[in-house]
Structures are given as structure tokens and as C-alpha cells.
Amino acid sequence: MNNLIQNEDKYCLVINKKNNITSHANNTSFNNKTVLCNLTNFLINSYNFPRSGLLHRLDKDTTGIMLIS
């Protein structure tokens, strides 16, 4: 996850999602290489957050900035 982080402070996290990374799992494919899985692990380990979730997604083949606050 650290190689995706563009900016981080106590209010938000900005990540640059690369292509071929799934934002979150769907019913047909689940693995630990999704943005959501990595984000959850990062937030729990770094900030002791009990839970996280994404309100939007970028398609697997789409690159772009994601803002998590």
C-alpha cells in the first residue's frame, strides 16, 4: 500500500490507483490484492481503525487518484 500513497495526514489519505488493481472484490473474484483489503490493513495497523470501506470505485483497468477521508 505504501507505494500507492501520494499524501497522508490525520484527516485523509490520497492514493494513486494503478491499473490492474481491483478497488474492491466482487462476487466473482475475491483476493487480498484489492485496494480495499490493502487499505483496511493499512488503517488498522497505522491508525487502529476498527473498520474501513470505499464509497466509490475505479474500474480495474482505470488509473487515478482516490481520496479516503
C-alpha positions, -999 to 999 in steps of 0.1 A, spaced: 0 0 0 28 24 8 39 26 -28 4 38 -38 2 66 -11 6 101 -26 -3 121 6 -13 112 41 -23 131 72 -47 126 101 -77 136 80 -72 119 47 -52 95 26 -46 101 -11 -37 71 -32 -28 67 -69 -45 35 -80 -26 18 -107 -42 -3 -135 -49 -40 -130 -56 -34 -93 -92 -40 -82 -108 -14 -60 -128 -39 -41 -138 -76 -45 -170 -86 -63 -190 -118 -62 -169 -135 -89 -134 -126 -78 -120 -121 -43 -84 -118 -34 -62 -99 -10 -48 -77 -37 -76 -52 -38 -74 -15 -28 -100 -21 0 -81 -51 15 -48 -32 15 -64 0 28 -81 -19 56 -49 -35 67 -30 -2 65 -56 18 85 -58 -9 112 -21 -12 115 -13 25 112 -42 42 129 -60 14 148 -92 20 128 -117 -7 135 -132 -8 100 -130 9 66 -148 9 33 -149 26 -1 -178 47 -12 -167 47 -48 -145 26 -70 -123 29 -101 -126 1 -126 -97 -24 -126 -82 -11 -158 -86 26 -147 -58 45 -131 -65 75 -109 -64 93 -76 -86 80 -48 -93 102 -17 -101 84 15 -111 106 45 
